[in-house]
Amino acid sequence: MLMQNIESHSTFSSPRQSSSELGLCSRLTENVSLSPHFTLREMCESKTAEEHGIDNTPPKEAVENLRRLCEGCLEPLREALQLPVVITSGFRTKALNDKLAHSSSTSQHMRGEAADMYVVQGSSTSEATKSMTRFKVQGSNAASSRFKVQGHRELLIKAFREILTNPKIDFDQLILYPTFIHVSYVSKERNRHGILKARGNGKLGYGRLTRADALTLE
């Protein structure tokens, strides 16, 4: 059987948006660091929340979960790759989660335990994204769009393999999508180490993978 809490999301939010673009999420303090390279603000930004007037401010428990996610997975990944890790979806309130097509009603995003991300070339997220040609989201189907950035898939696979093989990185659930990676983290004791590959954008289901099979993906 596939693991429960399969994740999906419909819209990529732009990383590190300005205060004017953040709307209700702008109340999040910019200098709240979850780890050396990740902030609370970037883990809560959401274009969808802004468009629908949803306050996506996390409760204290979710903030601590986000901190564990960053410290146990995202930060060691960023350090290992020495490349910016762009968060496209982190914490979600239930109201925000309900607005996203194909999202799970038990999503770990709602507890601050999960993030969707990809990796880019550059010395910082802001520098890298300035030189990127962002893909267009067609309707509510982000996975049907494609990056026009050379090497995007190669970097995605590199990050996917690093998560699987680096002893400093731990995870609860790891899902490879066509254009991004979903990763969750609960705790060292409770992480299940489930590995899956989305068929298409997840509409066609998910295939569970062994670690050996996952390492052969391209």
C-alpha positions as CSV (number, residue, x, y, z in Angstrom):
1,M,0.0,0.0,0.0
2,L,1.1,3.5,-0.6
3,M,1.7,5.7,2.4
4,Q,-1.0,8.0,3.6
5,N,-0.7,11.8,3.4
6,I,0.3,12.0,-0.2
7,E,0.9,15.6,-1.0
8,S,0.2,17.8,-4.0
9,H,-0.2,21.5,-4.7
10,S,-1.5,23.6,-7.5
11,T,0.5,26.8,-7.6
12,F,4.1,27.8,-7.2
13,S,4.6,31.0,-5.1
14,S,7.5,33.3,-6.0
15,P,10.3,33.0,-3.5
16,R,11.2,35.9,-1.2
17,Q,8.5,38.3,-2.4
18,S,8.5,41.9,-1.3
19,S,6.3,43.0,1.6
20,S,3.8,44.6,-0.8
21,E,3.3,41.3,-2.5
22,L,2.9,39.3,0.7
23,G,-0.4,40.8,1.7
24,L,-1.6,39.3,5.0
25,C,1.5,37.2,5.3
26,S,3.6,40.3,5.6
27,R,3.1,40.3,9.4
28,L,5.7,37.5,9.6
29,T,8.9,38.9,10.9
30,E,11.5,38.9,8.2
31,N,14.4,38.1,10.5
32,V,13.0,35.0,12.1
33,S,15.5,32.4,11.0
34,L,14.7,28.7,11.1
35,S,18.2,27.7,10.1
36,P,21.2,29.5,8.5
37,H,19.6,29.6,5.0
38,F,15.9,29.4,5.7
39,T,13.4,31.9,7.2
40,L,10.0,31.6,8.6
41,R,8.7,34.1,6.0
42,E,9.8,32.0,3.0
43,M,8.2,28.9,4.5
44,C,4.9,30.7,4.7
45,E,4.7,32.8,1.6
46,S,1.8,31.9,-0.8
47,K,0.5,33.6,-3.8
48,T,-2.8,31.8,-3.4
49,A,-3.2,33.0,0.1
50,E,-2.5,36.5,-1.0
51,E,-5.0,36.3,-3.9
52,H,-7.8,34.9,-1.6
53,G,-7.0,37.1,1.5
54,I,-6.0,34.2,3.6
55,D,-3.8,34.8,6.7
56,N,-1.2,32.0,6.4
57,T,0.5,32.8,9.7
58,P,1.5,29.5,11.4
59,P,0.8,28.7,15.1
60,K,3.7,28.1,17.4
61,E,3.7,24.3,17.1
62,A,3.9,24.6,13.3
63,V,6.8,27.0,13.6
64,E,8.7,24.5,15.7
65,N,7.9,21.7,13.1
66,L,9.2,24.0,10.3
67,R,12.4,24.5,12.3
68,R,12.8,20.7,12.6
69,L,12.2,20.3,8.9
70,C,14.8,22.9,8.0
71,E,17.4,21.6,10.5
72,G,16.9,18.0,9.8
73,C,16.5,18.1,6.0
74,L,16.6,21.3,4.1
75,E,19.6,23.0,5.7
76,P,21.9,19.9,5.3
77,L,20.7,19.6,1.7
78,R,21.5,23.2,1.0
79,E,24.9,22.8,2.6
80,A,25.7,19.6,0.7
81,L,24.7,21.0,-2.7
82,Q,26.1,24.5,-2.1
83,L,23.1,25.7,-4.2
84,P,20.0,27.7,-3.3
85,V,16.9,25.6,-2.4
86,V,13.7,27.4,-3.4
87,I,10.6,26.7,-1.4
88,T,7.5,26.8,-3.4
89,S,5.1,25.6,-0.7
90,G,5.7,25.3,3.0
91,F,3.2,25.8,5.8
92,R,-0.4,26.0,4.8
93,T,-3.4,26.8,7.0
94,K,-6.4,24.6,6.4
95,A,-8.1,27.5,4.5
96,L,-5.1,27.7,2.1
97,N,-4.8,24.0,1.7
98,D,-8.5,23.7,0.8
99,K,-7.9,26.2,-2.0
100,L,-5.2,24.1,-3.7
101,A,-6.3,21.6,-6.3
102,H,-5.3,17.9,-5.5
103,S,-4.1,18.7,-2.0
104,S,-4.6,16.1,0.7
105,S,-7.1,16.8,3.5
106,T,-4.5,15.4,5.9
107,S,-1.5,17.3,4.4
108,Q,1.6,17.5,6.5
109,H,2.0,21.0,5.1
110,M,-0.8,22.0,7.6
111,R,1.3,21.0,10.5
112,G,4.5,22.6,9.2
113,E,6.1,19.2,8.6
114,A,6.5,19.5,4.8
115,A,7.8,21.6,2.0
116,D,7.8,21.5,-1.8
117,M,11.1,22.8,-3.4
118,Y,13.5,22.8,-6.2
119,V,17.2,23.7,-6.6
120,V,18.7,26.4,-8.8
121,Q,22.1,27.5,-9.9
122,G,23.5,30.6,-8.2
123,S,25.1,31.8,-4.9
124,S,21.7,32.8,-3.4
125,T,18.0,32.3,-4.1
126,S,17.4,35.9,-5.1
127,E,20.4,36.0,-7.4
128,A,19.5,32.7,-9.1
129,T,15.8,33.6,-9.6
130,K,16.7,36.9,-11.3
131,S,18.4,35.0,-14.1
132,M,15.7,32.4,-14.5
133,T,12.9,32.3,-16.9
134,R,10.0,31.1,-14.8
135,F,7.5,28.7,-16.2
136,K,3.9,29.8,-16.6
137,V,1.2,28.0,-14.5
138,Q,-1.5,26.8,-16.9
139,G,-4.8,27.0,-15.1
140,S,-4.5,25.2,-11.8
141,N,-2.1,22.6,-13.1
142,A,1.5,23.5,-12.2
143,A,2.9,20.2,-13.2
144,S,1.7,20.5,-16.8
145,S,4.0,23.5,-17.2
146,R,7.8,23.2,-17.6
147,F,10.8,25.2,-16.6
148,K,12.7,26.9,-19.4
149,V,15.8,26.6,-17.4
150,Q,18.6,24.5,-18.7
151,G,19.5,21.7,-16.3
152,H,16.4,22.0,-14.0
153,R,15.6,18.3,-14.1
154,E,19.3,17.4,-13.5
155,L,19.4,19.6,-10.4
156,L,16.1,18.1,-9.2
157,I,17.5,14.6,-9.5
158,K,20.8,15.6,-7.9
159,A,18.8,17.0,-4.9
160,F,16.6,13.9,-4.8
161,R,19.6,11.6,-4.6
162,E,21.4,13.7,-2.1
163,I,18.4,13.4,0.3
164,L,18.5,9.7,-0.1
165,T,22.2,9.1,0.4
166,N,23.5,11.9,2.7
167,P,23.7,10.5,6.3
168,K,23.1,14.0,7.6
169,I,19.7,14.3,5.9
170,D,16.6,12.6,7.3
171,F,13.0,12.6,6.0
172,D,9.6,11.2,6.6
173,Q,8.2,11.2,3.1
174,L,10.0,12.0,-0.2
175,I,8.1,12.4,-3.4
176,L,9.6,13.2,-6.8
177,Y,7.3,15.3,-9.1
178,P,8.2,16.3,-12.7
179,T,9.3,19.8,-11.6
180,F,9.7,19.8,-7.8
181,I,10.4,17.6,-4.8
182,H,8.0,17.2,-1.8
183,V,9.8,16.3,1.4
184,S,8.5,16.0,5.0
185,Y,10.1,15.6,8.4
186,V,8.6,14.6,11.7
187,S,11.4,13.5,14.0
188,K,14.3,11.1,13.9
189,E,12.3,8.6,15.9
190,R,9.1,8.9,13.8
191,N,10.3,9.4,10.2
192,R,8.9,6.7,8.0
193,H,11.4,7.1,5.1
194,G,8.7,6.6,2.4
195,I,9.9,7.2,-1.2
196,L,7.5,7.8,-4.0
197,K,7.3,9.0,-7.6
198,A,4.3,11.0,-8.8
199,R,2.8,9.9,-12.0
200,G,2.4,13.1,-13.9
201,N,1.4,15.7,-11.3
202,G,0.0,13.1,-9.0
203,K,-3.4,12.9,-10.7
204,L,-2.5,9.5,-12.0
205,G,-1.4,8.3,-8.7
206,Y,1.9,7.5,-7.0
207,G,4.4,4.7,-7.3
208,R,6.2,3.5,-4.2
209,L,9.9,3.0,-4.6
210,T,12.7,1.2,-2.9
211,R,15.8,3.2,-2.2
212,A,17.7,1.3,-4.8
213,D,15.0,2.0,-7.5
214,A,14.8,5.6,-6.5
215,L,18.5,6.1,-7.0
216,T,18.2,5.0,-10.7
217,L,15.6,7.7,-11.6
218,E,16.6,10.3,-14.1
